[in-house]
Amino acid sequence: MPDASAACRHAFLTDQVATGARVVSDGWAVDGGLEKLGYTHEPRSQRAARARGEDPGELLPPSTGSPH
């Protein structure tokens, strides 16, 4: 991607990720609006997890063997 703007990130997703897929991101504001593009968006903030005393490594759900 040429930059990390919302336009570039959204273009990448629509080119590389199937519509309807679940997108797990770090919760960065540029990822807002993914639902309008046809994705299920699950923001997961490592910083917020640390602030709550949680293990950021526990933010991802257990692998089901299916691609996300």
Backbone bond lengths (Angstrom), bond angles and torsions (degrees), N, CA, C in turn:
res aa  C-N    CA-C-N  psi(-1)  N-CA   C-N-CA  omega(-1)  CA-C   N-CA-C  phi
1 M - - - 1.439 - - 1.524 108.74 -
2 P 1.304 116.14 140.52 1.466 118.80 -179.84 1.523 113.66 -67.91
3 D 1.337 117.28 -29.19 1.461 121.02 177.61 1.525 108.86 -157.83
4 A 1.317 116.21 -179.65 1.472 120.50 -176.00 1.526 112.20 -102.71
5 S 1.323 116.76 23.33 1.460 119.75 179.82 1.526 110.51 -69.19
6 A 1.323 115.11 161.14 1.459 119.99 177.46 1.521 110.47 -58.79
7 A 1.322 117.78 -40.32 1.461 121.12 -179.03 1.532 111.04 -60.17
8 C 1.332 116.88 -45.44 1.472 120.34 -180.00 1.530 111.32 -68.72
9 R 1.322 117.10 -42.81 1.471 120.14 -179.71 1.519 110.42 -64.81
10 H 1.330 117.32 -42.37 1.465 120.32 179.35 1.526 111.17 -66.46
11 A 1.333 116.96 -40.72 1.471 120.13 177.55 1.529 110.52 -61.67
12 F 1.326 116.73 -42.60 1.468 120.42 178.24 1.523 110.11 -59.50
13 L 1.323 116.66 -47.99 1.469 119.90 -178.83 1.520 111.39 -60.33
14 T 1.323 117.16 -47.62 1.465 118.46 -177.13 1.519 111.88 -66.64
15 D 1.326 117.38 -26.35 1.472 120.77 177.15 1.522 112.85 -81.43
16 Q 1.344 118.16 -31.23 1.456 121.29 -169.02 1.528 115.86 -114.38
17 V 1.337 117.53 -16.18 1.462 120.36 -173.78 1.524 108.92 -122.03
18 A 1.314 116.41 132.50 1.468 121.54 -178.01 1.527 110.85 -62.90
19 T 1.328 114.79 136.49 1.457 120.19 174.88 1.527 108.84 -57.45
20 G 1.312 115.59 138.65 1.457 120.79 -178.52 1.512 113.43 94.96
21 A 1.343 117.36 -9.79 1.468 120.98 -179.36 1.523 110.45 -70.27
22 R 1.309 115.10 157.34 1.465 122.30 174.51 1.518 107.32 -88.78
23 V 1.321 116.62 124.20 1.463 122.35 179.70 1.525 107.75 -109.79
24 V 1.323 116.11 117.17 1.457 122.08 176.38 1.521 106.57 -100.37
25 S 1.334 116.03 121.52 1.461 119.85 -178.69 1.521 109.95 -126.63
26 D 1.316 114.84 176.73 1.457 120.77 179.84 1.520 112.47 -81.94
27 G 1.311 117.95 4.85 1.449 121.22 177.43 1.514 114.74 84.71
28 W 1.327 117.27 10.47 1.452 121.11 179.79 1.531 109.20 -62.08
29 A 1.317 117.58 140.46 1.463 122.39 -174.26 1.530 113.39 -57.07
30 V 1.335 118.59 -30.71 1.473 119.33 -178.60 1.526 112.07 -66.66
31 D 1.317 117.26 -13.63 1.460 119.78 178.05 1.523 112.13 -85.93
32 G 1.321 117.39 0.35 1.456 120.31 175.63 1.523 109.63 -63.58
33 G 1.298 116.66 149.38 1.455 120.61 178.36 1.511 114.85 89.73
34 L 1.328 117.80 3.15 1.465 119.16 -179.19 1.522 111.82 -64.53
35 E 1.336 116.95 -29.68 1.454 119.98 178.23 1.527 110.50 -62.21
36 K 1.334 116.82 -36.16 1.470 120.93 178.86 1.521 111.85 -66.83
37 L 1.331 116.42 -21.62 1.467 120.97 178.03 1.522 111.58 -88.90
38 G 1.332 117.44 -2.00 1.455 121.24 177.20 1.514 115.33 98.61
39 Y 1.331 117.33 16.51 1.463 121.54 -179.71 1.526 110.65 -109.81
40 T 1.310 116.32 156.23 1.454 122.03 168.09 1.516 105.34 -92.66
41 H 1.332 117.07 123.07 1.459 120.74 -175.46 1.520 109.90 -108.74
42 E 1.319 115.63 127.21 1.463 122.08 176.37 1.524 109.10 -121.65
43 P 1.337 116.69 92.53 1.460 118.63 177.13 1.519 110.49 -73.56
44 R 1.325 116.18 137.00 1.467 121.69 179.98 1.521 108.17 -136.08
45 S 1.307 115.90 108.43 1.456 121.62 -175.12 1.523 111.46 -90.68
46 Q 1.327 116.15 117.73 1.454 120.14 175.78 1.524 110.63 -67.66
47 R 1.314 117.48 -38.55 1.464 121.46 179.16 1.526 110.46 -61.62
48 A 1.325 117.35 -45.15 1.468 120.40 179.49 1.524 110.68 -64.94
49 A 1.337 117.24 -38.39 1.469 120.55 178.47 1.524 110.21 -61.99
50 R 1.331 116.81 -45.32 1.466 119.98 178.63 1.523 111.08 -61.21
51 A 1.346 116.80 -41.59 1.465 120.91 -179.91 1.525 111.57 -62.84
52 R 1.328 116.52 -30.46 1.464 120.48 177.86 1.524 111.93 -85.29
53 G 1.339 116.96 -1.15 1.453 120.77 -178.60 1.513 113.49 80.43
54 E 1.332 116.85 17.19 1.461 121.57 179.45 1.524 110.13 -94.15
55 D 1.295 116.08 161.04 1.463 122.66 176.40 1.520 108.65 -83.23
56 P 1.349 118.76 116.07 1.457 120.40 179.82 1.529 112.92 -58.54
57 G 1.308 117.26 -25.61 1.456 120.30 177.99 1.512 112.74 -67.35
58 E 1.326 116.45 -16.35 1.456 121.30 179.36 1.527 112.12 -88.21
59 L 1.322 118.21 3.94 1.458 120.87 -176.88 1.519 113.16 -72.34
60 L 1.315 116.85 -27.53 1.456 119.21 -178.91 1.518 109.58 -87.74
61 P 1.325 116.57 140.47 1.461 118.83 177.82 1.509 109.88 -69.17
62 P 1.328 118.48 159.79 1.456 120.49 177.16 1.522 110.50 -58.16
63 S 1.307 116.02 143.98 1.462 120.43 -179.40 1.523 110.10 -65.88
64 T 1.327 114.22 134.12 1.461 119.71 178.21 1.524 110.41 -101.52
65 G 1.330 115.61 -1.05 1.457 119.54 -176.89 1.501 113.51 85.41
66 S 1.349 116.73 -3.93 1.465 119.49 178.76 1.521 109.08 -102.68
67 P 1.335 116.94 148.12 1.456 119.49 179.87 1.518 110.71 -69.90
68 H 1.346 115.98 150.19 1.454 121.67 178.47 1.497 108.94 -113.21
